[in-house]
Every structure is written in C-alpha cells, then in structure tokens.
C-alpha cells in the first residue's frame, strides 16, 4: 500500500490495532517480501499511549526495574558509542536500522 493509504489506514486503527504496510518502492522490499511470503508480521511498539492513559503501570514497573539497573542486575546491550560531534553518523546508523543495541552519544569532551 502506498504511503497515503498507509497513513489513512493507521488513522483508522483503534488503539492497539494492527497494520502491516506493504510498500514495494522502499529499499526494504526484500525484507517485506520475506515477511509477506512467510506469513509473519512486524509490529512497532510505543509506550506513549500507556504513558498517557495508564501512567501508574509504568510507575510500578519503574519501581522494580530501576533498582535492578542500579545494582547491575540488568545488562543493556550497547551497540555503538559516538562522541557528540558525530551525532549525524549515529543518527544515520539508527535511521537506516543498522544498529544492534543502544546507540550512546557521549557528551563528555574528554572521551
């Protein structure tokens, strides 16, 4: 479906609805064909709606997760680290979905 129809379709979705776009003119055509031919789907996740409508759920989770982070009981995969001066390169990596793990922008001028 083209981008106009995708936009209209997404607007028509209820909360937690699904849309699987098929946009053959994107560079991701091979990826999309693979998903389509194997009857799999890819979903994006955002906590924006939860944060807005049910913030208490995130507060409860934060109370449990933050102590684990503070005690080094959770491992966060860092894929790339860039100095702030190379933010454009970091953005390009993320925009092209070439990263695995978190991208860190280091604002410390000593690193």
C-alpha positions as CSV (number, residue, x, y, z in Angstrom):
1,X,0.0,0.0,0.0
2,X,1.3,3.5,-0.7
3,X,2.2,5.9,2.0
4,X,-1.0,7.9,1.6
5,X,-3.1,4.8,2.1
6,X,-0.8,3.6,5.0
7,X,-1.4,7.0,6.7
8,X,-5.2,6.7,6.2
9,X,-5.2,3.1,7.4
10,X,-3.2,3.9,10.5
11,X,-5.6,6.7,11.3
12,X,-8.5,4.3,11.0
13,X,-7.0,1.8,13.5
14,X,-8.4,1.5,17.0
15,X,-5.9,1.6,19.9
16,X,-3.7,-1.4,19.8
17,X,-4.8,-2.1,16.2
18,X,-2.5,-3.7,13.7
19,X,-1.3,-2.5,10.3
20,X,1.2,-4.4,8.1
21,X,2.3,-2.0,5.4
22,X,3.4,-3.3,2.0
23,X,5.4,-0.6,0.3
24,X,7.3,-2.1,-2.7
25,X,9.1,1.2,-3.6
26,X,11.2,1.2,-0.4
27,X,14.7,-0.1,-0.1
28,X,13.3,-2.7,2.3
29,X,11.4,-4.6,-0.5
30,X,13.3,-7.9,0.1
31,X,12.6,-7.7,3.8
32,X,8.9,-7.0,3.2
33,X,8.6,-9.8,0.6
34,X,10.3,-12.2,3.1
35,X,7.8,-11.3,5.8
36,X,4.8,-11.4,3.4
37,X,5.7,-14.8,1.9
38,X,6.3,-16.4,5.3
39,X,3.0,-15.1,6.8
40,X,5.0,-13.3,9.6
41,X,4.3,-9.8,10.8
42,X,6.4,-7.0,12.3
43,X,4.9,-4.7,14.9
44,X,6.2,-1.4,16.2
45,X,5.9,-0.8,20.0
46,X,5.4,2.6,21.7
47,X,4.7,3.3,25.3
48,X,3.3,6.7,24.5
49,X,-0.3,5.6,24.9
50,X,0.4,3.7,28.1
51,X,2.3,6.6,29.5
52,X,-0.6,8.9,28.6
53,X,-3.6,6.8,29.6
54,X,-2.2,4.5,32.4
55,X,1.0,6.1,33.8
56,X,0.6,4.0,37.0
57,X,1.6,0.9,35.1
58,X,4.9,2.4,34.1
59,X,5.5,3.8,37.6
60,X,5.0,0.3,39.0
61,X,7.5,-1.2,36.5
62,X,10.0,1.6,37.1
63,X,10.0,0.8,40.9
64,X,11.0,-2.7,40.1
65,X,13.4,-2.1,37.2
66,X,15.4,0.9,38.4
67,X,16.9,-0.9,41.4
68,X,17.9,-3.8,39.1
69,X,19.7,-1.3,36.9
70,X,21.3,0.4,39.9
71,X,22.6,-3.0,41.2
72,X,24.0,-4.1,37.7
73,X,21.5,-6.9,37.6
74,X,20.3,-6.0,34.1
75,X,22.5,-5.8,31.1
76,X,21.8,-3.3,28.4
77,X,23.4,-4.1,25.1
78,X,25.4,-1.1,23.8
79,X,25.9,-1.5,20.1
80,X,27.7,1.8,19.2
81,X,29.2,4.8,21.0
82,X,29.9,8.1,19.4
83,X,31.2,11.5,20.6
84,X,28.6,14.2,20.3
85,X,30.4,15.7,17.3
86,X,29.5,12.5,15.4
87,X,25.8,12.7,16.2
88,X,24.9,12.8,12.5
89,X,26.7,9.5,11.9
90,X,24.9,7.9,14.9
91,X,21.6,9.2,13.6
92,X,22.3,7.8,10.1
93,X,23.0,4.4,11.7
94,X,19.7,4.4,13.6
95,X,17.7,5.8,10.7
96,X,19.0,3.1,8.4
97,X,18.3,0.4,11.1
98,X,21.9,-0.8,11.0
99,X,22.3,-0.8,14.8
100,X,22.0,-3.7,17.2
101,X,21.7,-2.5,20.8
102,X,21.7,1.1,22.1
103,X,23.5,3.9,20.5
104,X,25.3,6.1,23.0
105,X,26.1,9.8,22.3
106,X,29.0,10.8,24.7
107,X,28.7,14.4,25.7
108,X,31.8,14.3,27.8
109,X,34.5,16.3,25.9
110,X,37.3,14.1,27.4
111,X,36.1,11.0,25.6
